[in-house]
């Protein structure tokens, strides 16, 4: 078993053992040294060798323990109420009307700290809703989702986060990732890329859509990665698109390009946008301002600016900075 995990060290250990045995046998027969001496020497060498191997492997053992803890936590975790692999559950034709009714949320690691407190609002089909707040993070939750087929739910609700996850595949494969082969044609990929404002850049590359993006998209800039992630969301034709700080980590030039892509994407679905960058949400149909987990005020950008409340103050600070 030891040899499976540390093959090079094991071979080195065997070679040292062979040399030691030959040397000690020669001393016993030629120099007439008692065999008890041979036993003591061999036991000492065995112990010293194993101890040195153990010391050299301490860091690897710590890594293995950490990895094992993560795997065991997944294995012993209680089964979720919604089975992603099950074919059971409804598959209704969603229109995109989302309603949150008295939703409260706490992180499992901090159960005494409320994040959302009695949140209720409704988003009409095709409407863009922006959620802002002075600090913290907002997670949206629906109601009665346990009766909906989990796989179908993941198809109609798509999210784009602050740090997009790209795989070490081609651009085409990243955009079409997760789609069935019959739905991942190049024409559909290009259509999504055009809506995401990234098609012209891809076409300018020597290999076009077959360009490798590198591990975690390392060959691309932050704005380019974000627009590819938006194209990956658009190609699924979601009913509801969740944008969680999608432009927070970008510079001004990249933000404008990504925001243009988001504006195009939101025309075809219900869009929920969580952001601290107020410049990215001014065109939203409605804006909700959250303070300490509660809805403080809501309305269009013009209405909230006219009220001169918290949203107005946040805009003044944003412009000053």
C-alpha positions in Angstrom: 0.0 0.0 0.0 2.9 2.3 0.9 4.4 1.7 -2.6 1.2 2.8 -4.3 1.4 6.4 -2.8 5.2 6.9 -2.7 6.7 4.7 -5.5 10.0 6.6 -5.9 10.7 6.6 -2.1 9.8 2.9 -1.9 12.3 2.0 -4.6 15.0 4.0 -2.9 14.3 2.3 0.4 14.5 -1.2 -1.3 17.9 -0.4 -2.9 19.3 0.8 0.4 18.0 -2.3 2.1 19.7 -4.6 -0.4 23.1 -2.8 0.0 22.8 -3.0 3.8 22.0 -6.7 3.7 24.9 -7.6 1.4 27.3 -5.5 3.5 26.2 -7.0 6.8 26.2 -10.6 5.5 29.7 -10.1 4.2 30.9 -8.8 7.6 29.3 -11.8 9.4 30.9 -14.4 7.2 34.2 -12.8 6.4 34.9 -10.9 9.6 33.3 -13.6 11.9 30.9 -11.0 13.5 28.0 -12.6 15.6 24.6 -12.8 13.9 23.1 -10.9 16.9 25.0 -7.9 15.7 23.4 -8.3 12.3 19.9 -8.4 13.9 20.5 -5.2 15.9 21.9 -3.4 12.8 19.0 -4.4 10.6 16.3 -3.5 13.1 18.0 -0.1 13.7 18.1 0.5 9.9 14.5 -0.5 9.4 13.4 1.9 12.2 15.5 4.8 10.9 14.4 4.3 7.3 10.7 4.2 8.2 11.0 7.2 10.5 12.8 9.3 7.8 10.0 8.3 5.3 7.4 9.3 7.8 8.9 12.7 8.4 9.3 13.4 4.7 5.6 12.5 4.2 4.1 14.7 7.0 3.0 17.5 4.6 1.5 15.0 2.2 -0.3 13.2 5.0 -1.8 16.6 6.1 -3.0 17.3 2.6 -4.5 13.8 2.4 -6.3 14.3 5.7 -7.8 17.7 4.6 -9.0 16.1 1.3 -10.4 13.1 3.1 -12.4 15.4 5.5 -13.9 17.2 2.5 -14.9 13.9 0.9 -16.3 12.4 4.1 -18.3 15.6 4.8 -20.0 15.1 1.4 -20.6 11.4 2.0 -22.2 11.9 5.5 -24.2 15.0 4.5 -27.9 14.3 4.7 -29.6 13.8 1.4 -31.2 16.9 -0.1 -34.9 17.2 -0.4 -34.5 17.8 -4.2 -32.8 15.0 -6.2 -31.0 16.4 -9.2 -30.9 13.0 -10.9 -34.6 12.2 -10.4 -37.1 12.4 -13.3 -40.0 13.1 -10.9 -41.6 16.5 -10.3 -43.5 19.0 -12.4 -42.2 20.6 -15.6 -44.5 23.6 -16.0 -44.0 26.1 -18.7 -42.6 29.1 -16.8 -43.4 32.6 -17.8 -40.8 34.2 -15.6 -43.0 35.7 -12.8 -41.1 35.4 -9.6 -42.6 35.9 -6.1 -40.9 35.9 -2.8 -43.3 35.7 0.1 -42.0 36.3 3.7 -38.6 34.8 2.9 -36.0 34.7 5.7 -32.4 33.4 5.4 -29.6 32.5 7.7 -26.2 30.9 6.9 -25.9 27.4 8.4 -22.6 28.4 9.9 -24.1 31.5 11.6 -27.6 30.6 12.5 -28.1 33.4 15.0 -27.3 36.1 12.4 -30.3 36.8 10.1 -29.4 37.8 6.5 -32.9 38.2 5.0 -35.8 39.2 7.3 -39.4 38.7 6.1 -38.7 39.7 2.5 -41.7 39.9 0.1 -41.8 41.2 -3.4 -42.9 40.1 -6.9 -41.1 40.4 -10.2 -43.3 40.5 -13.4 -42.4 38.4 -16.4 -39.8 40.1 -18.5 -39.1 42.8 -15.8 -35.6 43.6 -14.7 -35.2 44.0 -10.9 -32.1 45.3 -9.2 -31.2 44.7 -5.6 -28.7 47.0 -3.8 -27.6 47.5 -0.3 -24.8 49.3 1.6 -23.1 46.0 2.6 -23.6 42.2 2.8 -24.7 39.6 0.3 -28.2 38.8 -0.8 -29.3 35.3 -1.9 -32.7 34.9 -3.7 -34.9 31.9 -2.8 -38.2 30.9 -4.3 -41.2 29.1 -2.9 -42.6 25.7 -3.4 -39.6 24.6 -5.4 -39.6 21.0 -4.0 -42.4 20.1 -6.4 -40.5 21.2 -9.5 -38.1 18.8 -11.3 -34.6 19.8 -10.2 -33.0 19.3 -13.6 -35.6 21.3 -15.3 -35.3 24.1 -12.7 -31.5 24.3 -13.4 -32.3 24.8 -17.1 -34.8 27.7 -16.7 -32.9 29.6 -13.9 -29.3 30.5 -14.7 -26.9 32.7 -12.8 -23.8 34.7 -13.6 -21.5 35.5 -10.7 -18.6 37.8 -10.0 -16.0 35.2 -10.7 -17.0 33.1 -13.8 -15.8 29.5 -13.9 -14.2 28.6 -17.2 -12.8 25.2 -18.0 -9.6 24.3 -19.9 -11.6 23.7 -23.0 -12.2 25.7 -26.2 -14.4 28.9 -26.2 -17.1 27.0 -28.0 -17.0 24.1 -25.5 -17.2 26.6 -22.6 -20.2 28.4 -24.0 -22.0 25.2 -24.8 -20.9 23.4 -21.6 -23.7 21.2 -20.1 -26.0 21.3 -23.2 -27.0 18.2 -25.0 -25.0 17.6 -28.2 -28.1 18.3 -30.4 -28.4 21.8 -28.8 -24.8 22.8 -28.9 -24.3 23.6 -32.6 -21.9 26.3 -33.7 -24.7 28.5 -35.0 -26.4 28.6 -31.6 -23.1 29.3 -29.9 -22.3 32.2 -32.2 -25.8 33.6 -31.7 -25.3 33.6 -27.9 -21.8 35.1 -28.3 -23.2 38.0 -30.4 -25.8 38.8 -27.7 -23.0 38.6 -25.1 -21.0 41.2 -27.1 -18.0 38.8 -27.5 -18.4 37.4 -31.0 -16.2 39.9 -32.8 -13.4 39.3 -30.3 -13.6 35.5 -30.8 -13.6 35.9 -34.6 -10.4 38.0 -34.3 -8.5 35.1 -32.7 -6.5 32.8 -35.0 -8.5 29.7 -34.1 -11.8 31.5 -33.4 -14.2 29.5 -31.4 -11.7 26.6 -31.2 -9.3 28.7 -29.1 -8.2 27.1 -25.8 -9.0 29.4 -22.9 -6.5 27.8 -20.5 -7.1 26.7 -16.9 -9.7 28.8 -15.3 -9.7 31.0 -18.4 -6.2 32.2 -17.8 -5.7 33.2 -21.4 -8.5 35.8 -21.3 -9.1 39.1 -19.5 -11.7 39.5 -16.7 -14.2 41.2 -19.1 -13.7 38.6 -21.8 -14.3 35.7 -19.3 -17.4 37.4 -18.0 -18.9 37.9 -21.4 -18.2 34.2 -22.2 -20.0 33.3 -19.0 -22.9 35.5 -20.1 -23.0 33.8 -23.4 -23.1 30.4 -21.6 -26.1 31.7 -19.7 -27.9 33.1 -22.8 -27.5 29.9 -24.9 -29.7 28.1 -22.4 -32.5 30.6 -23.0 -33.3 31.0 -19.3 -36.7 32.1 -18.0 -35.0 33.8 -15.0 -31.4 35.2 -15.1 -29.7 35.9 -11.8 -26.8 38.4 -11.9 -24.8 38.4 -8.7 -22.2 41.3 -8.8 -21.5 40.4 -12.4 -19.5 43.6 -13.0 -18.0 44.1 -9.6 -14.4 43.0 -10.4 -14.1 44.8 -13.7 -12.5 48.0 -14.8 -14.6 50.8 -16.4 -14.0 49.8 -20.0 -14.7 46.1 -19.3 -17.7 47.0 -17.2 -19.3 49.0 -20.1 -18.8 46.0 -22.5 -20.2 43.5 -20.0 -23.1 45.8 -19.1 -24.0 46.2 -22.7 -24.1 42.4 -22.9 -26.2 42.1 -19.8 -28.7 44.7 -21.2 -29.1 42.5 -24.3 -29.5 39.3 -22.3 -32.1 40.8 -20.0 -34.4 41.7 -22.9 -35.3 38.0 -23.4 -36.0 36.9 -19.8 -36.8 38.0 -16.2 -33.6 39.5 -14.8 -32.7 39.8 -11.1 -29.5 41.8 -10.6 -27.6 42.1 -7.3 -25.0 44.8 -7.3 -23.1 47.4 -5.3 -22.1 49.3 -8.5 -25.0 51.6 -8.9 -23.9 52.6 -12.5 -24.9 49.0 -13.6 -28.5 49.1 -12.4 -29.8 52.5 -13.4 -31.6 51.1 -16.4 -33.5 48.5 -14.3 -37.3 48.6 -14.4 -37.4 48.6 -10.6 -34.7 48.8 -7.8 -35.1 47.4 -4.3 -32.8 48.8 -1.6 -32.1 46.4 1.3 -30.9 47.5 4.7 -30.1 45.0 7.4 -32.1 42.3 5.6 -35.2 44.4 5.1 -36.6 46.3 2.1 -35.9 50.0 2.8 -37.2 51.6 -0.4 -38.0 50.6 -4.0 -38.8 52.2 -7.3 -37.2 53.3 -10.5 -33.8 55.1 -10.5 -35.6 58.4 -11.2 -38.1 57.8 -8.4 -35.5 56.9 -5.8 -33.3 59.8 -6.7 -36.3 62.2 -6.4 -37.1 60.7 -2.9 -33.6 61.7 -1.8 -33.4 58.7 0.6 -30.7 56.1 1.1 -30.4 55.3 -2.6 -29.9 59.0 -3.4 -27.1 59.1 -0.7 -25.4 56.0 -2.1 -25.4 57.6 -5.6 -23.9 60.7 -4.2 -21.1 58.8 -2.5 -20.6 56.6 -5.6 -20.2 59.7 -7.9 -17.9 61.4 -5.4 -15.6 58.3 -5.4 
